[in-house]
Each structure stands twice: as C-alpha cells, then as structure tokens.
Amino acid sequence: MTKFYYYQQKRISEGTALSYLKALERFFSWLSISSNYQGVRVKWSDNHLAVRAAIEDYLIYKLGCKLRSKEDFQLVIMTRKSPQTINHFLAAIKSFYKTALHLKLYTFQNPLIDAEYNIKIGNKTSLSMRENKPRLPKIAGTEIPSSPSYRKYSDSYFKLVATEWKPSIIADQDLPYIIYRAGSQIGWSLRDEVIIRMLFETGARVSEILELTLGDYRQRINQYEIATHNKGSEKKRTKFLRFSQDLLKLLIRYVNGERKTHAYNKQTFTKLSDNELIFLTRNGDPYNYRTFYYHWIKITEQAKIKMNIHKTRHWFVTSMIRSIYETASDSSQIEMKKKELINYIKWKDPETIKVYEHYFDEAAFRETHEIMAKQMQKYEQEYLSGSLNHGVHNKVANTSLPTEEIEWINEFYKGME
C-alpha cells in the first residue's frame, strides 16, 4: 500500500491518492475477514480469478450492488443500498493492480481488466474521429458527434452502468457550527479553525486555501478578500475568496501568534514578504492536504458526522442560494445574483472571465456574501446558546429549496468540481 501511494502521488493529486488508500483499506480489511474462494480466504496477491470472485462478493454483499454477467465482463448495477462511491472504489482497485503490475509486485493479469478488450475493439474507430487531425471543441460546430457505439467500449472487467452523478445537497444550517464546536472540544489549533471557517465562508477548495500567501491577500483592494488559484489555472491567481470581518481578525491573530511561534521567519502579518505561505506546520513547513486531512477526520469523528472536506463547498453554494432567495426582490434579481455566484465560484482563466465580465458585479456579490456571513454569525450564536432545537446529527439534512432550484444546484455542482 505504501509503494502504491508513493507511486500514485506523482501521477494524481494527493487528495485522490489518499481517498484511493481509504477505499483500498476497507476492501483489504474485508478481504482478510470475509472473503471466500473455494473454501479459503483470498489474498490481494492471489490469482486474478480469485481476486475477481472476491471483488464480485464485495460489490454484492458489502456495497449492495447487483451484477449482470456478460461474455467477458460484469455489469455493475447500483441499488438503493449502494453508496455513491462505487465508481471510486472500482477506479481505486483497478489503479492498485495496474501499479502492482508495473512495480512487478503482482504476477497475474490485472483482475480489473477485460482481457478480451483489445480483440473486441480491434481496429474500430469512431466516425467522429478524423485521421491525422485533432478533434475541435464541440462549440465549434464542425465535428460529427461522438459515436455512442464507439464510446461504450472500456477495458474494465467491472463496468458500472445506468448511473448518474447525484450530489447530496448540503443544506443543514447548523453544519458549520457542529464542526466548529467539535473542533473546540478536541482543542483544535487556531490554524485549523481559520482554515475550516474559511472553507465554509468562501466555498473554496481546500488546496486553494492551504496554498495561500501573504501576497495573495495584498493583491486585493478589499480587506475582506484574498486572491487564489483555481483548478486548472496552474497556480495563477485567477479568482478571489471573500470572508467575514471576524475571520480576518482570526487570520491576523494566527499569523502574529501561533504561526510566528513555529515559523522560521518571525515577522508579523504586515511585515512578512509576499511569497510567505500563510499556513505552516509546527515544524515551520508548508501545511499540506495530508496533514490537514488527519485533523479534519478527528474533528468530524468528534462531531459524529461522516463528511468529506469538499462538502463544505456544496454547503456554501446551497447557503448562498438560500440567501439569494431570502433577499432578492423578484425573479430577475434571483437570476442576476445566481450569475454573480457562478462567476465567483468557478472562474477558469483570465480570458474566460473577460467573456462573462458583463454578468459579474463584484460589489453586488459582496453585498450578497455579507448578508450570508451575518446570517452565519447569528446562527452560530444561536446554536452555541442552545436556542435552536438541535438533535443528533448523524447525517446532513436535505434542503427545502424549490424543486427547480435543487435541479439548478445539481447542474451547478457538476461544473464546479
């Protein structure tokens, strides 16, 4: 597992590599306790037929899937009992055996690969593919649509079918405060408090926060904003994050106190150079995803909530939509504010931003965000004082937004990953 992790870390993001590890740990634990092939327990290093049989049992009995046998592969069909992570598990286990084969740690064929794939697909080419010419983007309108009969071919032995990505809409108003209280109960650091509050207040990806510098803060004219990179922007600062006055005070207190204690450079918030990272470990090194994830798990376990970090981003979007509905005067204003939100949360690169500039009014967005931030402060005080009726939160509640708005959020989620 260690060799797999270090091999994958060079090829995929650290967050994905860690999530693969967790999926694999659950499977291998089940393998050692519950697997059965011809009367014996299955090991990961057994022949591909034994491993396949074990994966089939795991999908059926542990993950609640149904399997439909085809000539050379299995169709995996999710049921109501199945978690939404089946595809992730299949990707993780397939990647594991590809890596094991590459590192010569596994001597059989990849149990996740359909051995007949190359024979079946043969010399098939899609009518939409032009020989020796790159395919132009769909928006160009000059390409023949991709042939479904060609795209359906896959080398996977287990093929997940009839599934649609369905995000869970995070709409529990109290969710941030449940996390905050759990963090306080286990004695979280000021650094982690700032990061987690920033996740909920800004809708940012955790990588966009962990890699912030003092120069990013100084780039923005508004004191409650900080510039950051976007997914796919190659570390270029192409968007900004907006947060509350209280969070700014916490951030400055962290930099001038806890951070200063552990940093090599002992300067304060106003005197640190632009290239200084804001968040550091106790050894004065850059604070990375893996280290933060360890603390996040401790906090969510204390809160008795199973929740990955990215759900804070979904919570932010749902809360902003609720705030828009509560403050907009009519449907046209709702649409306008939704466009402001779209451009805040998923800008791609400077050229794309220019195309949509006429939709985006930063001042108007600040007003909407400020309303939401004030609501968060109010709800936090009410939650901590116990004035609201709170039960045990083992799962996150669904939103009561209008149906058409839930559908809009679902589509929005797809575009903001």
Solvent accessible surface area in square Angstrom, and as a share of the most:
residue,aa,sasa,rsa
1,M,81,0.36
2,T,89,0.52
3,K,125,0.53
4,F,6,0.02
5,Y,5,0.02
6,Y,113,0.43
7,Y,42,0.16
8,Q,15,0.07
9,Q,65,0.29
10,K,167,0.71
11,R,133,0.49
12,I,55,0.28
13,S,69,0.44
14,E,41,0.19
15,G,21,0.20
16,T,47,0.28
17,A,0,0.00
18,L,19,0.10
19,S,38,0.25
20,Y,29,0.11
21,L,22,0.11
22,K,75,0.32
23,A,4,0.03
24,L,0,0.00
25,E,94,0.42
26,R,133,0.48
27,F,0,0.00
28,F,35,0.15
29,S,56,0.36
30,W,33,0.11
31,L,6,0.03
32,S,74,0.48
33,I,115,0.58
34,S,58,0.37
35,S,1,0.01
36,N,89,0.45
37,Y,55,0.21
38,Q,157,0.70
39,G,63,0.60
40,V,95,0.55
41,R,128,0.47
42,V,5,0.03
43,K,137,0.58
44,W,89,0.31
45,S,49,0.32
46,D,43,0.22
47,N,55,0.28
48,H,37,0.16
49,L,100,0.50
50,A,4,0.03
51,V,0,0.00
52,R,28,0.10
53,A,25,0.20
54,A,2,0.01
55,I,0,0.00
56,E,39,0.18
57,D,41,0.21
58,Y,7,0.03
59,L,0,0.00
60,I,65,0.33
61,Y,169,0.64
62,K,123,0.52
63,L,23,0.12
64,G,18,0.17
65,C,4,0.03
66,K,131,0.55
67,L,42,0.21
68,R,137,0.50
69,S,82,0.53
70,K,95,0.40
71,E,166,0.74
72,D,41,0.21
73,F,40,0.17
74,Q,18,0.08
75,L,27,0.14
76,V,0,0.00
77,I,39,0.20
78,M,45,0.20
79,T,44,0.25
80,R,247,0.90
81,K,176,0.75
82,S,9,0.06
83,P,52,0.33
84,Q,126,0.56
85,T,72,0.42
86,I,0,0.00
87,N,95,0.49
88,H,62,0.28
89,F,10,0.04
90,L,14,0.07
91,A,40,0.31
92,A,0,0.00
93,I,0,0.00
94,K,37,0.16
95,S,20,0.13
96,F,13,0.05
97,Y,0,0.00
98,K,103,0.44
99,T,3,0.02
100,A,4,0.03
101,L,64,0.32
102,H,116,0.52
103,L,63,0.31
104,K,175,0.74
105,L,77,0.38
106,Y,7,0.03
107,T,123,0.71
108,F,82,0.34
109,Q,72,0.32
110,N,10,0.05
111,P,0,0.00
112,L,4,0.02
113,I,39,0.20
114,D,3,0.01
115,A,62,0.48
116,E,64,0.29
117,Y,50,0.19
118,N,114,0.58
119,I,129,0.66
120,K,70,0.30
121,I,27,0.13
122,G,46,0.44
123,N,151,0.77
124,K,99,0.42
125,T,109,0.64
126,S,6,0.04
127,L,156,0.78
128,S,2,0.02
129,M,92,0.41
130,R,104,0.38
131,E,146,0.65
132,N,143,0.73
133,K,121,0.51
134,P,107,0.67
135,R,84,0.30
136,L,77,0.38
137,P,88,0.56
138,K,190,0.80
139,I,165,0.84
140,A,49,0.38
141,G,69,0.66
142,T,96,0.56
143,E,29,0.13
144,I,106,0.54
145,P,108,0.68
146,S,41,0.27
147,S,24,0.16
148,P,111,0.70
149,S,68,0.44
150,Y,59,0.22
151,R,133,0.49
152,K,142,0.60
153,Y,66,0.25
154,S,43,0.28
155,D,41,0.21
156,S,20,0.13
157,Y,27,0.10
158,F,7,0.03
159,K,31,0.13
160,L,41,0.21
161,V,46,0.26
162,A,103,0.80
163,T,65,0.38
164,E,108,0.48
165,W,117,0.41
166,K,131,0.56
167,P,18,0.11
168,S,55,0.36
169,I,15,0.08
170,I,6,0.03
171,A,9,0.07
172,D,15,0.08
173,Q,55,0.25
174,D,15,0.08
175,L,1,0.01
176,P,0,0.00
177,Y,1,0.01
178,I,12,0.06
179,I,0,0.00
180,Y,9,0.03
181,R,110,0.40
182,A,3,0.02
183,G,0,0.00
184,S,72,0.46
185,Q,106,0.47
186,I,67,0.34
187,G,61,0.59
188,W,40,0.14
189,S,24,0.16
190,L,28,0.14
191,R,14,0.05
192,D,3,0.01
193,E,28,0.13
194,V,0,0.00
195,I,0,0.00
196,I,0,0.00
197,R,39,0.14
198,M,0,0.00
199,L,1,0.01
200,F,0,0.00
201,E,16,0.07
202,T,0,0.00
203,G,1,0.01
204,A,2,0.01
205,R,22,0.08
206,V,15,0.09
207,S,45,0.29
208,E,0,0.00
209,I,0,0.00
210,L,10,0.05
211,E,58,0.26
212,L,0,0.00
213,T,22,0.13
214,L,0,0.00
215,G,12,0.11
216,D,5,0.03
217,Y,31,0.12
218,R,92,0.33
219,Q,113,0.50
220,R,58,0.21
221,I,180,0.91
222,N,40,0.20
223,Q,101,0.45
224,Y,43,0.16
225,E,0,0.00
226,I,0,0.00
227,A,4,0.03
228,T,0,0.00
229,H,11,0.05
230,N,2,0.01
231,K,121,0.51
232,G,76,0.73
233,S,9,0.06
234,E,145,0.65
235,K,119,0.51
236,K,129,0.55
237,R,71,0.26
238,T,10,0.06
239,K,9,0.04
240,F,2,0.01
241,L,1,0.01
242,R,15,0.06
243,F,3,0.01
244,S,9,0.06
245,Q,99,0.44
246,D,71,0.37
247,L,2,0.01
248,L,13,0.06
249,K,118,0.50
250,L,25,0.12
251,L,0,0.00
252,I,57,0.29
253,R,142,0.52
254,Y,2,0.01
255,V,0,0.00
256,N,59,0.30
257,G,33,0.32
258,E,47,0.21
259,R,2,0.01
260,K,68,0.29
261,T,93,0.54
262,H,58,0.26
263,A,4,0.03
264,Y,171,0.65
265,N,52,0.27
266,K,103,0.44
267,Q,81,0.36
268,T,43,0.25
269,F,14,0.06
270,T,111,0.64
271,K,147,0.62
272,L,3,0.01
273,S,56,0.36
274,D,82,0.42
275,N,122,0.63
276,E,40,0.18
277,L,49,0.24
278,I,1,0.00
279,F,0,0.00
280,L,17,0.08
281,T,23,0.13
282,R,177,0.64
283,N,113,0.58
284,G,6,0.06
285,D,63,0.32
286,P,81,0.51
287,Y,5,0.02
288,N,70,0.36
289,Y,49,0.19
290,R,108,0.39
291,T,49,0.28
292,F,1,0.00
293,Y,42,0.16
294,Y,129,0.49
295,H,49,0.22
296,W,0,0.00
297,I,50,0.25
298,K,86,0.37
299,I,1,0.01
300,T,5,0.03
301,E,121,0.54
302,Q,74,0.33
303,A,15,0.11
304,K,136,0.58
305,I,7,0.04
306,K,200,0.85
307,M,20,0.09
308,N,81,0.41
309,I,8,0.04
310,H,55,0.25
311,K,47,0.20
312,T,1,0.00
313,R,1,0.00
314,H,6,0.03
315,W,5,0.02
316,F,0,0.00
317,V,0,0.00
318,T,0,0.00
319,S,7,0.04
320,M,1,0.00
321,I,1,0.00
322,R,45,0.16
323,S,1,0.01
324,I,1,0.00
325,Y,71,0.27
326,E,99,0.45
327,T,52,0.30
328,A,20,0.15
329,S,94,0.61
330,D,75,0.39
331,S,85,0.55
332,S,77,0.50
333,Q,54,0.24
334,I,26,0.13
335,E,84,0.38
336,M,87,0.39
337,K,16,0.07
338,K,12,0.05
339,K,79,0.33
340,E,2,0.01
341,L,0,0.00
342,I,51,0.26
343,N,10,0.05
344,Y,3,0.01
345,I,1,0.01
346,K,54,0.23
347,W,25,0.09
348,K,89,0.38
349,D,57,0.30
350,P,65,0.41
351,E,114,0.51
352,T,45,0.26
353,I,27,0.14
354,K,119,0.51
355,V,96,0.55
356,Y,96,0.37
357,E,103,0.46
358,H,138,0.62
359,Y,88,0.33
360,F,27,0.11
361,D,70,0.36
362,E,55,0.25
363,A,64,0.50
364,A,20,0.15
365,F,2,0.01
366,R,57,0.21
367,E,103,0.46
368,T,3,0.02
369,H,1,0.01
370,E,77,0.35
371,I,53,0.27
372,M,4,0.02
373,A,7,0.06
374,K,123,0.52
375,Q,43,0.19
376,M,12,0.05
377,Q,66,0.29
378,K,120,0.51
379,Y,44,0.17
380,E,21,0.09
381,Q,118,0.53
382,E,46,0.21
383,Y,9,0.04
384,L,95,0.47
385,S,85,0.55
386,G,53,0.51
387,S,79,0.51
388,L,63,0.31
389,N,158,0.81
390,H,53,0.24
391,G,58,0.56
392,V,118,0.68
393,H,37,0.16
394,N,103,0.53
395,K,169,0.72
396,V,34,0.20
397,A,55,0.43
398,N,130,0.66
399,T,19,0.11
400,S,118,0.76
401,L,21,0.10
402,P,48,0.30
403,T,96,0.56
404,E,108,0.49
405,E,5,0.02
406,I,48,0.24
407,E,103,0.46
408,W,58,0.20
409,I,0,0.00
410,N,42,0.22
411,E,110,0.49
412,F,8,0.03
413,Y,0,0.00
414,K,87,0.37
415,G,33,0.32
416,M,0,0.00
417,E,67,0.30
